[in-house]
Amino acid sequence: MNQKMTRRRLAAAAFGSTAAVRAAQTTAAGPPEDPRAAARERLRKNSEALGKTQLPISTEPAFSFKA
């Protein structure tokens, strides 16, 4: 039984499993006490992760803004 796995199905399967894991973690941890504090913590973690990422300058597209 050979079934082709399309990119969409693969993405849906990966997203579905990730969402299930996150849902399990969220329900196990419980709701955050202060939503603003939780948002600040997520922002801090995301900022640190972005700061660690190294991208070559060729990744940035060349563009100019004209009014």
N, CA, C and O atoms as a Tripos MOL2 file, in Angstrom:
@<TRIPOS>MOLECULE
protein
  268   267    67     0     0
PROTEIN
NO_CHARGES

@<TRIPOS>ATOM
      1 N           0.8520   -1.1700    0.0000 N.3       1 MET1
      2 CA          0.0000    0.0000    0.0000 C.3       1 MET1
      3 C           0.8950    1.2290    0.0000 C.2       1 MET1
      4 O           1.3720    1.6500    1.0540 O.2       1 MET1
      5 N           1.1230    1.7980   -1.1520 N.am      2 ASN2
      6 CA          1.9370    2.9960   -1.2850 C.3       2 ASN2
      7 C           1.0390    4.2080   -1.4620 C.2       2 ASN2
      8 O           0.3050    4.3080   -2.4450 O.2       2 ASN2
      9 N           1.0990    5.1130   -0.5220 N.am      3 GLN3
     10 CA          0.3490    6.3510   -0.6280 C.3       3 GLN3
     11 C           1.3470    7.4860   -0.7430 C.2       3 GLN3
     12 O           2.3560    7.5260   -0.0390 O.2       3 GLN3
     13 N           1.0480    8.3960   -1.6340 N.am      4 LYS4
     14 CA          1.9100    9.5610   -1.7490 C.3       4 LYS4
     15 C           1.5860   10.5190   -0.6130 C.2       4 LYS4
     16 O           0.4220   10.7780   -0.3070 O.2       4 LYS4
     17 N           2.6260   11.0320   -0.0020 N.am      5 MET5
     18 CA          2.4530   12.0220    1.0550 C.3       5 MET5
     19 C           2.7480   13.3840    0.4400 C.2       5 MET5
     20 O           3.8860   13.6730    0.0690 O.2       5 MET5
     21 N           1.7310   14.2080    0.3360 N.am      6 THR6
     22 CA          1.9240   15.5350   -0.2270 C.3       6 THR6
     23 C           2.5090   16.4560    0.8210 C.2       6 THR6
     24 O           2.4690   16.1650    2.0170 O.2       6 THR6
     25 N           3.0460   17.5600    0.3650 N.am      7 ARG7
     26 CA          3.6180   18.5310    1.3120 C.3       7 ARG7
     27 C           2.5470   19.0840    2.2380 C.2       7 ARG7
     28 O           2.8060   19.3480    3.4120 O.2       7 ARG7
     29 N           1.3500   19.2560    1.7090 N.am      8 ARG8
     30 CA          0.2690   19.7790    2.5480 C.3       8 ARG8
     31 C          -0.1000   18.7930    3.6550 C.2       8 ARG8
     32 O          -0.3040   19.1810    4.8050 O.2       8 ARG8
     33 N          -0.1820   17.5160    3.2900 N.am      9 ARG9
     34 CA         -0.5090   16.5040    4.3050 C.3       9 ARG9
     35 C           0.6050   16.3880    5.3380 C.2       9 ARG9
     36 O           0.3440   16.2390    6.5320 O.2       9 ARG9
     37 N           1.8490   16.4570    4.8700 N.am     10 LEU10
     38 CA          2.9800   16.3920    5.7780 C.3      10 LEU10
     39 C           2.9690   17.5750    6.7330 C.2      10 LEU10
     40 O           3.1950   17.4120    7.9320 O.2      10 LEU10
     41 N           2.7060   18.7650    6.2040 N.am     11 ALA11
     42 CA          2.6360   19.9570    7.0520 C.3      11 ALA11
     43 C           1.4830   19.8540    8.0420 C.2      11 ALA11
     44 O           1.6290   20.2200    9.2080 O.2      11 ALA11
     45 N           0.3430   19.3590    7.5850 N.am     12 ALA12
     46 CA         -0.8160   19.2130    8.4730 C.3      12 ALA12
     47 C          -0.5190   18.2170    9.5870 C.2      12 ALA12
     48 O          -0.9010   18.4290   10.7380 O.2      12 ALA12
     49 N           0.1680   17.1250    9.2380 N.am     13 ALA13
     50 CA          0.5110   16.1280   10.2520 C.3      13 ALA13
     51 C           1.4960   16.6960   11.2610 C.2      13 ALA13
     52 O           1.3620   16.4700   12.4630 O.2      13 ALA13
     53 N           2.4860   17.4340   10.7700 N.am     14 ALA14
     54 CA          3.4780   18.0240   11.6700 C.3      14 ALA14
     55 C           2.8340   19.0800   12.5540 C.2      14 ALA14
     56 O           3.0970   19.1370   13.7560 O.2      14 ALA14
     57 N           1.9880   19.9170   11.9560 N.am     15 PHE15
     58 CA          1.3270   20.9520   12.7320 C.3      15 PHE15
     59 C           0.3800   20.3450   13.7540 C.2      15 PHE15
     60 O           0.2950   20.8180   14.8870 O.2      15 PHE15
     61 N          -0.3230   19.3090   13.3570 N.am     16 GLY16
     62 CA         -1.2690   18.6620   14.2660 C.3      16 GLY16
     63 C          -0.5750   18.0530   15.4660 C.2      16 GLY16
     64 O          -1.0640   18.1670   16.5900 O.2      16 GLY16
     65 N           0.5680   17.4020   15.2400 N.am     17 SER17
     66 CA          1.2810   16.7950   16.3560 C.3      17 SER17
     67 C           1.8790   17.8580   17.2640 C.2      17 SER17
     68 O           1.9010   17.6960   18.4840 O.2      17 SER17
     69 N           2.3690   18.9530   16.6700 N.am     18 THR18
     70 CA          2.9250   20.0380   17.4660 C.3      18 THR18
     71 C           1.8320   20.6920   18.3050 C.2      18 THR18
     72 O           2.0380   20.9940   19.4800 O.2      18 THR18
     73 N           0.6780   20.9060   17.6960 N.am     19 ALA19
     74 CA         -0.4300   21.5190   18.4210 C.3      19 ALA19
     75 C          -0.8820   20.6260   19.5730 C.2      19 ALA19
     76 O          -1.2230   21.1230   20.6470 O.2      19 ALA19
     77 N          -0.8870   19.3210   19.3590 N.am     20 ALA20
     78 CA         -1.3030   18.3970   20.4160 C.3      20 ALA20
     79 C          -0.3210   18.4360   21.5800 C.2      20 ALA20
     80 O          -0.7290   18.4020   22.7410 O.2      20 ALA20
     81 N           0.9640   18.5060   21.2750 N.am     21 VAL21
     82 CA          1.9770   18.5680   22.3320 C.3      21 VAL21
     83 C           1.8440   19.8690   23.1010 C.2      21 VAL21
     84 O           1.9080   19.8790   24.3300 O.2      21 VAL21
     85 N           1.6560   20.9750   22.3750 N.am     22 ARG22
     86 CA          1.5030   22.2700   23.0540 C.3      22 ARG22
     87 C           0.2560   22.3000   23.9200 C.2      22 ARG22
     88 O           0.2760   22.8440   25.0240 O.2      22 ARG22
     89 N          -0.8250   21.7200   23.4290 N.am     23 ALA23
     90 CA         -2.0670   21.6890   24.1980 C.3      23 ALA23
     91 C          -1.8780   20.8860   25.4780 C.2      23 ALA23
     92 O          -2.3840   21.2620   26.5360 O.2      23 ALA23
     93 N          -1.1530   19.7820   25.3790 N.am     24 ALA24
     94 CA         -0.9020   18.9620   26.5590 C.3      24 ALA24
     95 C          -0.0440   19.7190   27.5630 C.2      24 ALA24
     96 O          -0.2780   19.6370   28.7690 O.2      24 ALA24
     97 N           0.9460   20.4530   27.0720 N.am     25 GLN25
     98 CA          1.8150   21.2170   27.9680 C.3      25 GLN25
     99 C           1.0330   22.3540   28.6260 C.2      25 GLN25
    100 O           1.2120   22.6340   29.8110 O.2      25 GLN25
    101 N           0.1750   23.0000   27.8580 N.am     26 THR26
    102 CA         -0.5920   24.1220   28.3840 C.3      26 THR26
    103 C          -1.5670   23.6500   29.4610 C.2      26 THR26
    104 O          -1.6930   24.2930   30.5030 O.2      26 THR26
    105 N          -2.2480   22.5480   29.2250 N.am     27 THR27
    106 CA         -3.2110   22.0750   30.2170 C.3      27 THR27
    107 C          -2.4860   21.5430   31.4500 C.2      27 THR27
    108 O          -3.0070   21.6470   32.5600 O.2      27 THR27
    109 N          -1.2960   20.9770   31.2740 N.am     28 ALA28
    110 CA         -0.5580   20.4670   32.4270 C.3      28 ALA28
    111 C          -0.0210   21.6250   33.2740 C.2      28 ALA28
    112 O           0.0000   21.5380   34.5010 O.2      28 ALA28
    113 N           0.4100   22.6990   32.6270 N.am     29 ALA29
    114 CA          0.9740   23.8290   33.3490 C.3      29 ALA29
    115 C          -0.1180   24.6910   33.9670 C.2      29 ALA29
    116 O           0.1080   25.3420   34.9860 O.2      29 ALA29
    117 N          -1.2940   24.6990   33.3590 N.am     30 GLY30
    118 CA         -2.3770   25.5220   33.8500 C.3      30 GLY30
    119 C          -2.2870   26.9110   33.2590 C.2      30 GLY30
    120 O          -1.2780   27.2620   32.6480 O.2      30 GLY30
    121 N          -3.3180   27.6970   33.4300 N.am     31 PRO31
    122 CA         -3.3090   29.0440   32.8700 C.3      31 PRO31
    123 C          -2.3150   29.9310   33.6280 C.2      31 PRO31
    124 O          -2.1280   29.7570   34.8320 O.2      31 PRO31
    125 N          -1.6820   30.8720   32.9370 N.am     32 PRO32
    126 CA         -0.7380   31.7620   33.6160 C.3      32 PRO32
    127 C          -1.4680   32.6750   34.6020 C.2      32 PRO32
    128 O          -2.6260   33.0390   34.3980 O.2      32 PRO32
    129 N          -0.7800   33.0230   35.6440 N.am     33 GLU33
    130 CA         -1.3730   33.8990   36.6590 C.3      33 GLU33
    131 C          -1.6680   35.2790   36.0740 C.2      33 GLU33
    132 O          -2.7810   35.7890   36.2010 O.2      33 GLU33
    133 N          -0.6680   35.8760   35.4340 N.am     34 ASP34
    134 CA         -0.8090   37.2110   34.8730 C.3      34 ASP34
    135 C          -0.5650   37.1300   33.3690 C.2      34 ASP34
    136 O           0.5580   36.8460   32.9530 O.2      34 ASP34
    137 N          -1.5730   37.3700   32.5480 N.am     35 PRO35
    138 CA         -1.3900   37.2610   31.0960 C.3      35 PRO35
    139 C          -0.3360   38.2310   30.5600 C.2      35 PRO35
    140 O           0.3880   37.9040   29.6200 O.2      35 PRO35
    141 N          -0.2500   39.4190   31.1550 N.am     36 ARG36
    142 CA          0.7550   40.3900   30.6890 C.3      36 ARG36
    143 C           2.1590   39.9050   30.9920 C.2      36 ARG36
    144 O           3.0620   40.0780   30.1740 O.2      36 ARG36
    145 N           2.3560   39.3010   32.1540 N.am     37 ALA37
    146 CA          3.6700   38.7730   32.5140 C.3      37 ALA37
    147 C           4.0470   37.6160   31.5940 C.2      37 ALA37
    148 O           5.2040   37.4870   31.1940 O.2      37 ALA37
    149 N           3.0720   36.7800   31.2620 N.am     38 ALA38
    150 CA          3.3330   35.6630   30.3580 C.3      38 ALA38
    151 C           3.6970   36.1740   28.9680 C.2      38 ALA38
    152 O           4.5890   35.6320   28.3150 O.2      38 ALA38
    153 N           3.0000   37.2210   28.5170 N.am     39 ALA39
    154 CA          3.2950   37.8020   27.2090 C.3      39 ALA39
    155 C           4.6870   38.4210   27.1960 C.2      39 ALA39
    156 O           5.4130   38.2940   26.2100 O.2      39 ALA39
    157 N           5.0620   39.0860   28.2750 N.am     40 ARG40
    158 CA          6.4110   39.6720   28.3600 C.3      40 ARG40
    159 C           7.4820   38.5870   28.3340 C.2      40 ARG40
    160 O           8.5270   38.7520   27.7040 O.2      40 ARG40
    161 N           7.2210   37.4950   29.0090 N.am     41 GLU41
    162 CA          8.1730   36.3850   29.0410 C.3      41 GLU41
    163 C           8.3300   35.7710   27.6460 C.2      41 GLU41
    164 O           9.4470   35.4870   27.2130 O.2      41 GLU41
    165 N           7.2090   35.5670   26.9460 N.am     42 ARG42
    166 CA          7.2870   35.0460   25.5700 C.3      42 ARG42
    167 C           8.0500   35.9990   24.6640 C.2      42 ARG42
    168 O           8.8550   35.5660   23.8390 O.2      42 ARG42
    169 N           7.7970   37.3020   24.8160 N.am     43 LEU43
    170 CA          8.4880   38.3060   24.0160 C.3      43 LEU43
    171 C           9.9870   38.2730   24.3020 C.2      43 LEU43
    172 O          10.7940   38.3620   23.3760 O.2      43 LEU43
    173 N          10.3620   38.1460   25.5530 N.am     44 ARG44
    174 CA         11.7740   38.0840   25.9220 C.3      44 ARG44
    175 C          12.4420   36.8430   25.3220 C.2      44 ARG44
    176 O          13.5430   36.9320   24.7780 O.2      44 ARG44
    177 N          11.7760   35.6870   25.4210 N.am     45 LYS45
    178 CA         12.3340   34.4510   24.8640 C.3      45 LYS45
    179 C          12.4660   34.5330   23.3500 C.2      45 LYS45
    180 O          13.4720   34.1000   22.7880 O.2      45 LYS45
    181 N          11.4510   35.0880   22.6870 N.am     46 ASN46
    182 CA         11.5080   35.2200   21.2330 C.3      46 ASN46
    183 C          12.6030   36.1920   20.8140 C.2      46 ASN46
    184 O          13.2890   35.9600   19.8190 O.2      46 ASN46
    185 N          12.7730   37.2750   21.5610 N.am     47 SER47
    186 CA         13.8250   38.2360   21.2510 C.3      47 SER47
    187 C          15.1980   37.5990   21.3830 C.2      47 SER47
    188 O          16.0740   37.8280   20.5480 O.2      47 SER47
    189 N          15.3920   36.8000   22.4270 N.am     48 GLU48
    190 CA         16.6750   36.1150   22.6100 C.3      48 GLU48
    191 C          16.9280   35.1320   21.4690 C.2      48 GLU48
    192 O          18.0460   35.0390   20.9630 O.2      48 GLU48
    193 N          15.8890   34.3990   21.0640 N.am     49 ALA49
    194 CA         16.0450   33.4300   19.9770 C.3      49 ALA49
    195 C          16.3870   34.1340   18.6680 C.2      49 ALA49
    196 O          17.2260   33.6530   17.9070 O.2      49 ALA49
    197 N          15.7440   35.2700   18.4020 N.am     50 LEU50
    198 CA         16.0470   36.0170   17.1840 C.3      50 LEU50
    199 C          17.4570   36.6090   17.2280 C.2      50 LEU50
    200 O          18.1360   36.6890   16.2040 O.2      50 LEU50
    201 N          17.8860   37.0160   18.4030 N.am     51 GLY51
    202 CA         19.2230   37.5730   18.5430 C.3      51 GLY51
    203 C          20.3190   36.5520   18.2970 C.2      51 GLY51
    204 O          21.4160   36.9130   17.8710 O.2      51 GLY51
    205 N          20.0390   35.2870   18.5580 N.am     52 LYS52
    206 CA         21.0330   34.2300   18.3640 C.3      52 LYS52
    207 C          21.1260   33.7790   16.9060 C.2      52 LYS52
    208 O          22.0940   33.1230   16.5190 O.2      52 LYS52
    209 N          20.1260   34.1280   16.1030 N.am     53 THR53
    210 CA         20.0840   33.6870   14.7120 C.3      53 THR53
    211 C          21.0150   34.5380   13.8650 C.2      53 THR53
    212 O          20.9510   35.7670   13.8990 O.2      53 THR53
    213 N          21.8840   33.8760   13.1040 N.am     54 GLN54
    214 CA         22.8040   34.5620   12.1990 C.3      54 GLN54
    215 C          22.3210   34.3690   10.7640 C.2      54 GLN54
    216 O          22.1450   33.2400   10.3070 O.2      54 GLN54
    217 N          22.1080   35.4760   10.0590 N.am     55 LEU55
    218 CA         21.6970   35.4240    8.6640 C.3      55 LEU55
    219 C          22.7250   36.1630    7.8160 C.2      55 LEU55
    220 O          23.1980   37.2320    8.2020 O.2      55 LEU55
    221 N          23.0710   35.6020    6.6700 N.am     56 PRO56
    222 CA         23.9780   36.3180    5.7830 C.3      56 PRO56
    223 C          23.2860   37.5390    5.1900 C.2      56 PRO56
    224 O          22.0640   37.5510    5.0410 O.2      56 PRO56
    225 N          24.0630   38.5690    4.8500 N.am     57 ILE57
    226 CA         23.4950   39.7960    4.3210 C.3      57 ILE57
    227 C          22.7760   39.5550    2.9980 C.2      57 ILE57
    228 O          21.8740   40.3110    2.6390 O.2      57 ILE57
    229 N          23.1650   38.5110    2.2710 N.am     58 SER58
    230 CA         22.5120   38.2310    0.9920 C.3      58 SER58
    231 C          21.0670   37.7730    1.1790 C.2      58 SER58
    232 O          20.3040   37.7360    0.2130 O.2      58 SER58
    233 N          20.6860   37.4270    2.3910 N.am     59 THR59
    234 CA         19.3120   37.0010    2.6700 C.3      59 THR59
    235 C          18.3450   38.1770    2.5640 C.2      59 THR59
    236 O          17.1990   38.0150    2.1450 O.2      59 THR59
    237 N          18.8140   39.3480    2.9450 N.am     60 GLU60
    238 CA         17.9720   40.5410    2.9210 C.3      60 GLU60
    239 C          17.7460   40.9940    1.4850 C.2      60 GLU60
    240 O          18.7090   41.1360    0.7310 O.2      60 GLU60
    241 N          16.5080   41.2210    1.0910 N.am     61 PRO61
    242 CA         16.2560   41.6940   -0.2770 C.3      61 PRO61
    243 C          16.6590   43.1670   -0.4210 C.2      61 PRO61
    244 O          16.5660   43.9470    0.5270 O.2      61 PRO61
    245 N          17.0960   43.5190   -1.6000 N.am     62 ALA62
    246 CA         17.4390   44.9070   -1.8820 C.3      62 ALA62
    247 C          16.1600   45.6440   -2.2340 C.2      62 ALA62
    248 O          15.4150   45.2020   -3.1090 O.2      62 ALA62
    249 N          15.8970   46.7440   -1.5760 N.am     63 PHE63
    250 CA         14.6990   47.5250   -1.8710 C.3      63 PHE63
    251 C          14.9350   48.9580   -1.4350 C.2      63 PHE63
    252 O          15.8380   49.2390   -0.6460 O.2      63 PHE63
    253 N          14.1370   49.8390   -1.9420 N.am     64 SER64
    254 CA         14.1910   51.2420   -1.5190 C.3      64 SER64
    255 C          12.7760   51.7650   -1.4530 C.2      64 SER64
    256 O          11.9230   51.4050   -2.2650 O.2      64 SER64
    257 N          12.5410   52.6110   -0.4860 N.am     65 PHE65
    258 CA         11.2210   53.2080   -0.3170 C.3      65 PHE65
    259 C          11.2000   54.5400   -1.0620 C.2      65 PHE65
    260 O          12.1230   55.3460   -0.9420 O.2      65 PHE65
    261 N          10.1590   54.7560   -1.8170 N.am     66 LYS66
    262 CA          9.9990   56.0280   -2.5290 C.3      66 LYS66
    263 C           8.6150   56.5660   -2.2180 C.2      66 LYS66
    264 O           7.6240   55.8350   -2.2410 O.2      66 LYS66
    265 N           8.5670   57.8510   -1.9280 N.am     67 ALA67
    266 CA          7.2930   58.4700   -1.5900 C.3      67 ALA67
    267 C           6.5580   58.9350   -2.8140 C.2      67 ALA67
    268 O           5.4600   59.4820   -2.7040 O.2      67 ALA67
@<TRIPOS>BOND
     1     1     2 1
     2     2     3 1
     3     3     4 2
     4     3     5 am
     5     5     6 1
     6     6     7 1
     7     7     8 2
     8     7     9 am
     9     9    10 1
    10    10    11 1
    11    11    12 2
    12    11    13 am
    13    13    14 1
    14    14    15 1
    15    15    16 2
    16    15    17 am
    17    17    18 1
    18    18    19 1
    19    19    20 2
    20    19    21 am
    21    21    22 1
    22    22    23 1
    23    23    24 2
    24    23    25 am
    25    25    26 1
    26    26    27 1
    27    27    28 2
    28    27    29 am
    29    29    30 1
    30    30    31 1
    31    31    32 2
    32    31    33 am
    33    33    34 1
    34    34    35 1
    35    35    36 2
    36    35    37 am
    37    37    38 1
    38    38    39 1
    39    39    40 2
    40    39    41 am
    41    41    42 1
    42    42    43 1
    43    43    44 2
    44    43    45 am
    45    45    46 1
    46    46    47 1
    47    47    48 2
    48    47    49 am
    49    49    50 1
    50    50    51 1
    51    51    52 2
    52    51    53 am
    53    53    54 1
    54    54    55 1
    55    55    56 2
    56    55    57 am
    57    57    58 1
    58    58    59 1
    59    59    60 2
    60    59    61 am
    61    61    62 1
    62    62    63 1
    63    63    64 2
    64    63    65 am
    65    65    66 1
    66    66    67 1
    67    67    68 2
    68    67    69 am
    69    69    70 1
    70    70    71 1
    71    71    72 2
    72    71    73 am
    73    73    74 1
    74    74    75 1
    75    75    76 2
    76    75    77 am
    77    77    78 1
    78    78    79 1
    79    79    80 2
    80    79    81 am
    81    81    82 1
    82    82    83 1
    83    83    84 2
    84    83    85 am
    85    85    86 1
    86    86    87 1
    87    87    88 2
    88    87    89 am
    89    89    90 1
    90    90    91 1
    91    91    92 2
    92    91    93 am
    93    93    94 1
    94    94    95 1
    95    95    96 2
    96    95    97 am
    97    97    98 1
    98    98    99 1
    99    99   100 2
   100    99   101 am
   101   101   102 1
   102   102   103 1
   103   103   104 2
   104   103   105 am
   105   105   106 1
   106   106   107 1
   107   107   108 2
   108   107   109 am
   109   109   110 1
   110   110   111 1
   111   111   112 2
   112   111   113 am
   113   113   114 1
   114   114   115 1
   115   115   116 2
   116   115   117 am
   117   117   118 1
   118   118   119 1
   119   119   120 2
   120   119   121 am
   121   121   122 1
   122   122   123 1
   123   123   124 2
   124   123   125 am
   125   125   126 1
   126   126   127 1
   127   127   128 2
   128   127   129 am
   129   129   130 1
   130   130   131 1
   131   131   132 2
   132   131   133 am
   133   133   134 1
   134   134   135 1
   135   135   136 2
   136   135   137 am
   137   137   138 1
   138   138   139 1
   139   139   140 2
   140   139   141 am
   141   141   142 1
   142   142   143 1
   143   143   144 2
   144   143   145 am
   145   145   146 1
   146   146   147 1
   147   147   148 2
   148   147   149 am
   149   149   150 1
   150   150   151 1
   151   151   152 2
   152   151   153 am
   153   153   154 1
   154   154   155 1
   155   155   156 2
   156   155   157 am
   157   157   158 1
   158   158   159 1
   159   159   160 2
   160   159   161 am
   161   161   162 1
   162   162   163 1
   163   163   164 2
   164   163   165 am
   165   165   166 1
   166   166   167 1
   167   167   168 2
   168   167   169 am
   169   169   170 1
   170   170   171 1
   171   171   172 2
   172   171   173 am
   173   173   174 1
   174   174   175 1
   175   175   176 2
   176   175   177 am
   177   177   178 1
   178   178   179 1
   179   179   180 2
   180   179   181 am
   181   181   182 1
   182   182   183 1
   183   183   184 2
   184   183   185 am
   185   185   186 1
   186   186   187 1
   187   187   188 2
   188   187   189 am
   189   189   190 1
   190   190   191 1
   191   191   192 2
   192   191   193 am
   193   193   194 1
   194   194   195 1
   195   195   196 2
   196   195   197 am
   197   197   198 1
   198   198   199 1
   199   199   200 2
   200   199   201 am
   201   201   202 1
   202   202   203 1
   203   203   204 2
   204   203   205 am
   205   205   206 1
   206   206   207 1
   207   207   208 2
   208   207   209 am
   209   209   210 1
   210   210   211 1
   211   211   212 2
   212   211   213 am
   213   213   214 1
   214   214   215 1
   215   215   216 2
   216   215   217 am
   217   217   218 1
   218   218   219 1
   219   219   220 2
   220   219   221 am
   221   221   222 1
   222   222   223 1
   223   223   224 2
   224   223   225 am
   225   225   226 1
   226   226   227 1
   227   227   228 2
   228   227   229 am
   229   229   230 1
   230   230   231 1
   231   231   232 2
   232   231   233 am
   233   233   234 1
   234   234   235 1
   235   235   236 2
   236   235   237 am
   237   237   238 1
   238   238   239 1
   239   239   240 2
   240   239   241 am
   241   241   242 1
   242   242   243 1
   243   243   244 2
   244   243   245 am
   245   245   246 1
   246   246   247 1
   247   247   248 2
   248   247   249 am
   249   249   250 1
   250   250   251 1
   251   251   252 2
   252   251   253 am
   253   253   254 1
   254   254   255 1
   255   255   256 2
   256   255   257 am
   257   257   258 1
   258   258   259 1
   259   259   260 2
   260   259   261 am
   261   261   262 1
   262   262   263 1
   263   263   264 2
   264   263   265 am
   265   265   266 1
   266   266   267 1
   267   267   268 2
@<TRIPOS>SUBSTRUCTURE
     1 MET1         2 RESIDUE 1 A MET
     2 ASN2         6 RESIDUE 1 A ASN
     3 GLN3        10 RESIDUE 1 A GLN
     4 LYS4        14 RESIDUE 1 A LYS
     5 MET5        18 RESIDUE 1 A MET
     6 THR6        22 RESIDUE 1 A THR
     7 ARG7        26 RESIDUE 1 A ARG
     8 ARG8        30 RESIDUE 1 A ARG
     9 ARG9        34 RESIDUE 1 A ARG
    10 LEU10       38 RESIDUE 1 A LEU
    11 ALA11       42 RESIDUE 1 A ALA
    12 ALA12       46 RESIDUE 1 A ALA
    13 ALA13       50 RESIDUE 1 A ALA
    14 ALA14       54 RESIDUE 1 A ALA
    15 PHE15       58 RESIDUE 1 A PHE
    16 GLY16       62 RESIDUE 1 A GLY
    17 SER17       66 RESIDUE 1 A SER
    18 THR18       70 RESIDUE 1 A THR
    19 ALA19       74 RESIDUE 1 A ALA
    20 ALA20       78 RESIDUE 1 A ALA
    21 VAL21       82 RESIDUE 1 A VAL
    22 ARG22       86 RESIDUE 1 A ARG
    23 ALA23       90 RESIDUE 1 A ALA
    24 ALA24       94 RESIDUE 1 A ALA
    25 GLN25       98 RESIDUE 1 A GLN
    26 THR26      102 RESIDUE 1 A THR
    27 THR27      106 RESIDUE 1 A THR
    28 ALA28      110 RESIDUE 1 A ALA
    29 ALA29      114 RESIDUE 1 A ALA
    30 GLY30      118 RESIDUE 1 A GLY
    31 PRO31      122 RESIDUE 1 A PRO
    32 PRO32      126 RESIDUE 1 A PRO
    33 GLU33      130 RESIDUE 1 A GLU
    34 ASP34      134 RESIDUE 1 A ASP
    35 PRO35      138 RESIDUE 1 A PRO
    36 ARG36      142 RESIDUE 1 A ARG
    37 ALA37      146 RESIDUE 1 A ALA
    38 ALA38      150 RESIDUE 1 A ALA
    39 ALA39      154 RESIDUE 1 A ALA
    40 ARG40      158 RESIDUE 1 A ARG
    41 GLU41      162 RESIDUE 1 A GLU
    42 ARG42      166 RESIDUE 1 A ARG
    43 LEU43      170 RESIDUE 1 A LEU
    44 ARG44      174 RESIDUE 1 A ARG
    45 LYS45      178 RESIDUE 1 A LYS
    46 ASN46      182 RESIDUE 1 A ASN
    47 SER47      186 RESIDUE 1 A SER
    48 GLU48      190 RESIDUE 1 A GLU
    49 ALA49      194 RESIDUE 1 A ALA
    50 LEU50      198 RESIDUE 1 A LEU
    51 GLY51      202 RESIDUE 1 A GLY
    52 LYS52      206 RESIDUE 1 A LYS
    53 THR53      210 RESIDUE 1 A THR
    54 GLN54      214 RESIDUE 1 A GLN
    55 LEU55      218 RESIDUE 1 A LEU
    56 PRO56      222 RESIDUE 1 A PRO
    57 ILE57      226 RESIDUE 1 A ILE
    58 SER58      230 RESIDUE 1 A SER
    59 THR59      234 RESIDUE 1 A THR
    60 GLU60      238 RESIDUE 1 A GLU
    61 PRO61      242 RESIDUE 1 A PRO
    62 ALA62      246 RESIDUE 1 A ALA
    63 PHE63      250 RESIDUE 1 A PHE
    64 SER64      254 RESIDUE 1 A SER
    65 PHE65      258 RESIDUE 1 A PHE
    66 LYS66      262 RESIDUE 1 A LYS
    67 ALA67      266 RESIDUE 1 A ALA
